[in-house]
Amino acid sequence: MYGGDGLARAEGEVMLMPFVLPGELVEVEREPKRSGIARGRVRQVLRESPDRVAPPCPYFTRCGGCHYQHASYAAQLAAKRSILAETLARTGHIEALPEIEVTSGEPWAYRNRIQLHFENGKLGYREMRSRKLQAIEKCPISSPKLNECIGALNRMVRERRWPDFLQTAEFFTNETDVQMNVLETGRPLAQRFFDWCAVEIPGLATGVIEYDGYRVGYGSFFQVNRFLADPLVRAVIGDARGESALDLYSGVGFFSIPLARVFDRVTAVESGVGAARDLEFNAKRAGVSIDAHSENVDLFLRSLSRAPDLVIADPPRTGLGKQVVRHLAELKPREIVVVSCDPATLARDAQGLLAAGYSLDRLTLIDLFPQTYHIETIAKFTSSRTS
């Protein structure tokens, strides 16, 4: 099921348990109920699924980052495809779904961004459903450069000069440079600490780095899978051409810039001030014209009176929401492409667009997060009505 847990019935009660596969027979230890939900911890797998594999990460089942390392990659993709279809049908009440296409890449060493926590001379990730630290020496889903950072930081964190105020830091890399964003410190990052880090981690920066031609500043969002950036753009834009396109939640211009090469007019909307500045810089350097707005999407759509030919929306996990769906339904653009990171909110938004006269013509599951339960979906909606 979505969330990484298996579902079983025991003594008439539904129970959730992680790290199991369909059809397996397992011995389970009950855990105390939380919020009325029954959970179990697997003590032993008595009958294994043929899809079960040995997880390569020594921290798997304790670290909260991965959920599917015990399943073959083919089984992971099949499970995600099934979960997506079931969620759209059950939550969105969508009876006729198009065939779900699947795009995937390398299942390991794909992440270009990680967040590390520091406690008592150790670094790592949070344990599953816990704030407890799982110390790590390496991370098999992170890129080689990020694992180089983990190794350097593990040496540094044991030294006396390591600052006790540092709790959490985010690292983002293009495999040459590394951007370090320090979070939850309670005080500014000391320059001498950064200088020390820069010696240990070559290419370290606190400001901006270049990623595939995009300037990505401190706090700006960028896709985390270093292997699927180009396939994602191709899957979203495809062979679309026209006079006008609107890119909502545009970030640093990941979709806006390629759109500007095939559309006469492109408008981008991004509420994050830093990301909006990066977008303007990236557009100028790329030599394309983009009408950029640093504004809330809902407020921007209220002021729009004419529909573009194409709308691309890459919202946060909360999805478009009722207000944005309503504004889009009133504008009636010919095509809407939604890039969703949550099947449940996509189902809700799709239900609203279908009720407004759109058809769901294409679904692509692009697996940006192998070894985890997270599902990225590209949904193309088409309206036969004219504005």
C-alpha positions in Angstrom: 0.0 0.0 0.0 1.1 3.6 -0.4 3.3 4.5 2.5 5.4 1.4 2.3 3.5 -0.9 4.6 2.0 -4.2 3.9 -1.6 -4.9 4.9 -2.9 -8.1 6.5 -5.8 -9.3 8.6 -5.1 -11.0 11.9 -7.8 -12.2 14.2 -10.4 -10.0 12.4 -8.2 -6.9 12.6 -6.5 -5.0 9.9 -2.8 -4.7 10.6 -0.1 -2.7 8.9 3.5 -3.9 8.8 6.6 -2.7 6.9 9.1 -4.7 4.9 6.7 -7.5 3.7 5.7 -8.4 0.1 2.4 -9.7 -1.2 1.8 -13.4 -0.7 4.4 -13.8 2.0 3.7 -15.7 5.2 5.3 -13.9 8.2 5.5 -14.2 12.0 4.6 -10.9 13.5 4.9 -9.2 16.9 2.1 -6.8 17.7 3.1 -3.3 18.5 1.1 -0.9 20.8 -1.7 0.8 18.8 -1.1 4.4 17.9 -4.0 6.6 16.8 -6.2 3.5 16.6 -3.9 1.9 14.0 -2.7 -1.7 14.5 0.9 -2.3 13.5 3.1 -5.3 13.6 6.8 -5.9 13.5 8.0 -8.8 11.3 10.0 -11.3 13.4 10.5 -13.9 10.7 9.5 -14.5 7.0 8.2 -18.0 6.9 7.4 -18.1 3.2 9.2 -15.6 0.9 7.9 -13.9 -2.2 10.0 -14.7 -5.3 10.4 -10.9 -5.6 12.3 -10.6 -2.2 16.0 -9.7 -2.5 18.7 -9.0 0.0 18.9 -5.3 0.8 22.4 -3.9 0.1 22.2 -1.2 2.8 23.2 -2.2 6.3 20.8 0.4 7.8 17.7 -0.7 5.9 14.7 -1.4 8.2 16.1 1.0 10.8 16.7 4.1 8.7 13.5 5.9 7.7 14.7 6.9 4.2 14.0 3.7 2.2 11.0 1.3 2.3 11.4 -1.1 -0.6 15.1 -2.4 -0.6 13.8 -5.9 0.2 11.9 -6.0 -3.2 13.4 -6.4 -6.7 13.3 -3.2 -8.7 10.8 -4.7 -11.2 8.6 -5.5 -8.2 8.9 -2.0 -6.9 7.8 -0.5 -10.2 4.9 -3.0 -10.5 3.7 -2.1 -7.0 3.9 1.6 -7.5 1.9 1.3 -10.8 -0.8 -0.8 -9.0 -0.9 1.7 -6.1 -1.3 4.6 -8.4 -4.1 3.0 -10.4 -5.9 1.9 -7.2 -5.7 5.3 -5.6 -7.0 7.1 -8.7 -9.9 4.7 -8.9 -10.7 4.6 -5.2 -10.0 8.2 -4.1 -10.7 10.0 -7.4 -13.6 7.7 -8.5 -12.0 7.5 -12.0 -13.4 4.5 -13.7 -11.6 4.5 -17.1 -7.8 5.1 -16.7 -5.4 5.4 -19.6 -2.6 2.8 -19.7 0.0 3.9 -17.1 3.4 4.3 -18.8 6.5 3.8 -16.6 9.8 5.6 -16.9 12.7 4.6 -14.7 16.4 5.0 -14.5 19.2 3.8 -12.3 17.8 2.5 -9.0 20.9 3.3 -6.9 23.2 6.3 -6.3 20.6 8.6 -7.9 20.0 11.3 -5.2 21.6 14.7 -5.7 20.3 16.1 -2.4 20.2 14.8 1.2 19.5 16.1 4.6 21.8 15.0 7.5 21.3 15.3 11.2 24.1 15.6 13.8 24.0 14.4 17.4 26.7 13.5 19.9 29.6 13.1 17.4 27.5 11.1 14.9 25.6 11.9 11.7 22.8 10.2 9.9 19.1 10.1 9.1 16.0 9.7 11.4 14.8 6.3 12.2 11.5 5.2 10.8 8.5 6.8 12.6 11.0 8.3 15.2 13.2 11.3 15.9 16.0 9.0 17.0 19.2 9.2 14.9 20.3 6.3 12.8 24.1 6.9 12.3 25.4 6.1 8.9 28.8 5.7 7.1 27.3 5.7 3.6 24.1 5.9 1.7 23.6 3.7 -1.4 20.8 5.8 -2.9 22.9 9.0 -2.7 25.4 10.1 -5.4 29.1 9.4 -5.2 29.8 13.0 -4.4 27.3 13.0 -1.5 28.8 9.8 -0.2 32.2 11.6 -0.3 30.6 14.3 1.8 29.3 11.7 4.3 32.7 10.2 4.6 34.4 13.6 5.2 31.7 14.7 7.7 32.0 11.5 9.7 35.7 12.3 10.2 35.0 15.9 11.1 32.1 15.3 13.5 34.4 13.4 15.8 36.8 16.3 16.2 36.6 18.7 19.2 36.2 21.8 17.0 32.9 20.4 15.5 30.3 23.1 16.5 27.7 21.8 19.0 25.1 24.1 17.6 24.9 22.3 14.2 21.8 20.1 14.2 20.8 19.7 10.6 22.3 20.4 7.2 21.2 19.9 3.6 23.7 19.0 0.8 23.0 19.4 -2.9 25.5 18.5 -5.6 26.1 18.5 -9.3 28.9 15.9 -8.7 31.5 18.7 -8.9 30.3 21.4 -6.5 28.4 20.9 -3.2 25.9 23.4 -1.8 25.6 23.3 2.0 22.5 24.7 3.6 22.6 24.7 7.4 19.2 24.4 9.1 18.0 24.5 12.7 21.2 25.9 14.1 19.8 28.7 16.4 22.7 30.9 15.3 24.4 31.9 12.0 26.9 29.5 10.5 30.4 30.6 11.6 32.7 31.5 8.7 35.6 29.6 10.1 33.5 26.4 10.3 32.6 26.8 6.6 36.3 27.4 5.8 37.1 24.1 7.6 34.3 22.3 5.7 35.5 23.7 2.4 39.0 22.2 3.0 37.5 18.8 3.8 34.8 18.9 1.0 36.2 20.3 -2.3 33.8 22.4 -4.2 31.7 23.4 -1.2 29.5 26.5 -1.5 26.9 28.2 0.6 25.3 30.3 -2.2 24.5 28.9 -5.6 25.7 26.0 -7.8 25.1 25.2 -11.4 23.1 22.2 -12.3 22.7 21.2 -16.0 22.7 24.8 -17.0 20.4 26.0 -14.1 21.6 28.3 -11.3 20.1 26.8 -8.1 20.4 29.1 -5.1 20.2 28.5 -1.4 16.8 27.0 -0.6 15.6 26.7 -4.2 14.0 23.4 -5.2 15.4 21.2 -7.9 14.6 17.6 -8.9 16.5 15.1 -6.7 17.1 12.3 -9.3 20.3 13.0 -11.2 19.5 10.4 -13.9 15.9 11.4 -14.8 16.0 15.2 -15.2 16.0 15.1 -19.1 13.4 12.2 -19.3 11.2 14.1 -16.9 11.2 17.3 -19.1 10.6 15.2 -22.2 7.7 13.4 -20.6 6.1 16.6 -19.4 6.5 18.7 -22.5 6.5 16.0 -25.2 5.7 17.4 -28.6 3.6 20.3 -27.3 3.9 23.5 -29.3 1.8 26.7 -29.4 1.5 30.4 -28.8 1.3 30.5 -25.0 2.2 28.3 -22.0 1.9 28.8 -18.3 4.3 27.2 -15.8 2.8 27.1 -12.3 5.1 26.4 -9.3 8.0 27.0 -11.7 10.9 26.9 -9.3 14.2 27.9 -11.0 12.8 27.4 -14.5 13.2 23.6 -14.9 10.2 23.4 -17.3 9.9 27.2 -18.2 13.1 27.4 -20.1 12.5 24.4 -22.4 8.9 25.6 -22.8 10.2 29.0 -24.0 12.1 27.3 -26.9 8.8 25.8 -28.3 6.2 28.4 -27.3 5.9 32.0 -28.4 5.0 33.2 -24.9 5.8 31.6 -21.6 4.6 32.8 -18.2 6.1 31.4 -15.0 4.7 31.7 -11.5 6.8 31.0 -8.4 6.1 32.2 -4.9 9.6 31.5 -3.5 11.6 34.7 -3.9 14.9 33.1 -4.2 13.8 30.6 -6.8 12.1 33.4 -8.8 15.4 35.2 -8.9 17.1 32.1 -10.1 14.5 31.7 -12.8 15.0 35.2 -14.1 18.8 34.7 -14.1 18.5 31.3 -15.9 16.1 32.6 -18.5 18.4 35.5 -19.3 21.5 33.3 -19.6 19.6 30.8 -21.8 18.6 33.7 -24.1 14.8 33.0 -23.8 12.0 35.4 -22.9 9.9 34.4 -19.9 7.3 36.5 -18.1 8.2 35.6 -14.5 5.9 36.4 -11.5 7.0 36.0 -7.9 3.5 35.4 -6.6 1.1 32.9 -5.1 -0.4 30.7 -7.8 -4.0 31.1 -6.5 -3.8 34.9 -6.6 -2.1 35.0 -10.0 -4.8 32.8 -11.6 -7.5 35.0 -10.2 -6.1 37.9 -12.2 -5.7 36.0 -15.4 -8.4 36.6 -18.0 -7.2 34.6 -21.0 -6.4 31.0 -21.1 -3.0 29.8 -22.4 -2.7 26.9 -24.8 -0.9 24.8 -22.2 -0.6 24.8 -18.4 2.1 22.8 -16.6 1.7 22.6 -12.8 4.3 21.0 -10.5 2.7 21.7 -7.1 4.0 20.6 -3.7 2.7 17.4 -2.0 -0.5 19.2 -1.0 -1.5 19.3 -4.7 -3.3 22.0 -6.6 -6.2 22.3 -4.2 -9.8 23.2 -4.9 -9.2 26.9 -5.6 -6.5 26.4 -8.2 -8.6 23.6 -9.8 -11.6 25.9 -9.9 -9.6 28.8 -11.5 -8.1 26.4 -14.2 -11.6 25.1 -14.9 -12.9 28.6 -15.4 -9.9 29.5 -17.7 -10.3 26.3 -19.8 -6.8 25.9 -21.2 -6.7 23.3 -23.9 -4.2 21.1 -22.1 -3.1 20.8 -18.4 -0.2 18.7 -17.4 0.1 18.0 -13.6 3.3 16.7 -12.2 2.3 15.1 -8.9 4.3 13.6 -6.0 1.3 12.2 -4.1 -1.3 9.9 -5.7 -4.0 10.9 -3.2 -3.9 14.6 -3.9 -3.6 13.9 -7.7 -6.8 11.8 -7.4 -8.6 14.7 -5.7 -7.4 17.3 -8.3 -8.1 14.9 -11.2 -11.7 14.5 -9.9 -12.2 18.2 -10.0 -10.7 18.6 -13.5 -12.8 15.7 -14.9 -15.9 17.2 -13.4 -15.1 20.4 -15.3 -15.1 18.7 -18.6 -11.5 17.6 -19.0 -10.4 14.1 -20.0 -7.4 12.3 -18.5 -5.5 11.3 -21.7 -2.1 10.2 -20.4 -0.5 8.9 -17.2 3.2 8.4 -16.8 4.7 7.1 -13.6 8.3 8.4 -13.5 10.2 6.7 -10.8 12.2 9.6 -9.3 12.5 7.9 -5.9 13.6 4.2 -6.2 13.8 2.1 -3.0 11.1 4.3 -1.5 7.3 4.4 -1.6 7.2 7.9 -3.2 5.4 8.1 -6.5 5.9 10.8 -9.1 3.1 11.0 -11.7 2.7 13.0 -14.9 -1.0 13.4 -15.8 -2.2 15.1 -19.0 -5.7 16.5 -19.1 -7.3 17.7 -22.3 -10.4 19.8 -22.8 -12.5 19.8 -25.9 -14.1 23.1 -24.9 -12.9 26.4 -26.1 -12.5 29.5 -23.9 
